[in-house]
Amino acid sequence: MKAGRPTHFRCGYGAVLGCVLLLIGLPATARADGRDGRWAIVISGVSGDPALQTEYLREARDLRAALDTGLHFRKDQIFVLFDDVSKEPELIQYQSTRENLARVCRDIARRASQDDFLFVFIMGHGSYDGTSYKLNLVGPDPTAQELAAVLYSIPARNVLVVNTTTCSGASLQSLSGKGRVVITSTRSGGEKNLTHMSEFFVEAITDNKADTDKNGRVSVLEAFNYAGRKVEEYYSSEDNMQTEHALLDDNGDGQGHLIPGPDNGDGLLARTTYLDAGPAALATAAASPERQKLVLEAQSLEKQVEALKFSKSGMPEAEYEKRLEDLLLKLAQVNAKLRQK
């Protein structure tokens, strides 16, 4: 993948924060109407080996439990597709075929809104013939373009796709887009060996050790960085050459990076995207309209603080300190009002 500074990040110092705030969006956590707008699709394709099937099943089970009990997704808004439903029918709703994936996406599309958040986690094997990536499912294998078409038929504008299959780097450009965080376990279609990122990403969203900023939540960027470190440690401990290098793209330019940051334009949306509903948001359904409004305002200010930190290197220190002070003061005032409600 070609690294470089995206043209839409070439702003003057005084406009840097404004530029990144246009890109950040506000991924759905708390909603003013109290409805949970988070959806999850967990896909495990053809395993090809009994031992791998057992491993993928364990990861699917762990991820389903994390989404349900840890992150408080609604049970009827989590869908698991696996190559053999009989292995654990209480966990798996559908066999992982292209037709069933389309069925799940149609179901979600009927119920979701544009302000919702979609999380897609893909395990198993992918292939690359030098031109096209394909996800290996039971029956016909969808190309990256076909996969993007069916997933993005869901109207949710805020999307996280984590593709941990072999050759997954070749799917990134097709899956990329505005409002989407796309993570692949490989940097190209040429990395065809078995990948290990899926296990460590699931671990990241269930382990507080991934919470490097100690705010009590694990952002997508923190999970990506944690999983990447664990992959490196795995290969080092096995004394093997590393054959997978994860990429993240969240500015929609189709170019992923191993180390997202201001210099390459990736990482801001991932830094401010969480799978949980937010600690302050958990009780919004029963809250008054005024409290709901304050919760959403607090979340917006928190995201603006993160956006400012992201753009720190592109502005004078005095300007950064002044803007940070103003935002933190506003956030403190909103939080004070919340404590009084």
HELIX and SHEET records of a PDB file:
HELIX    1   1 THR A    7  PHE A    9  5                                   3    
HELIX    2   2 TYR A   13  ALA A   15  5                                   3    
HELIX    3   3 VAL A   16  ILE A   24  1                                   9    
HELIX    4   4 PRO A   50  ALA A   65  1                                  16    
HELIX    5   5 ALA A   66  GLY A   70  3                                   5    
HELIX    6   6 LYS A   75  GLN A   77  5                                   3    
HELIX    7   7 VAL A   85  LYS A   87  5                                   3    
HELIX    8   8 ARG A   98  ARG A  111  1                                  14    
HELIX    9   9 ALA A  144  LEU A  151  1                                   8    
HELIX   10  10 SER A  168  SER A  171  5                                   4    
HELIX   11  11 LEU A  172  LEU A  175  1                                   4    
HELIX   12  12 MET A  197  ALA A  204  1                                   8    
HELIX   13  13 ASN A  208  ALA A  210  5                                   3    
HELIX   14  14 VAL A  220  SER A  237  1                                  18    
HELIX   15  15 LEU A  268  ARG A  271  1                                   4    
HELIX   16  16 THR A  284  ALA A  286  5                                   3    
HELIX   17  17 PRO A  289  PHE A  310  1                                  22    
HELIX   18  18 LYS A  312  GLY A  314  5                                   3    
HELIX   19  19 GLU A  317  GLN A  340  1                                  24    
SHEET    1   A 7 TYR A  94  GLN A  95  0                                        
SHEET    2   A 7 ILE A  78  PHE A  82  1                                        
SHEET    3   A 7 ARG A  38  SER A  44  1                                        
SHEET    4   A 7 PHE A 117  MET A 123  1                                        
SHEET    5   A 7 ASN A 158  ASN A 163  1                                        
SHEET    6   A 7 ARG A 180  THR A 184  1                                        
SHEET    7   A 7 LEU A 247  ASP A 249 -1                                        
SHEET    1   B 2 GLY A 126  TYR A 128  0                                        
SHEET    2   B 2 TYR A 133  LEU A 135 -1                                        
END                                                                             
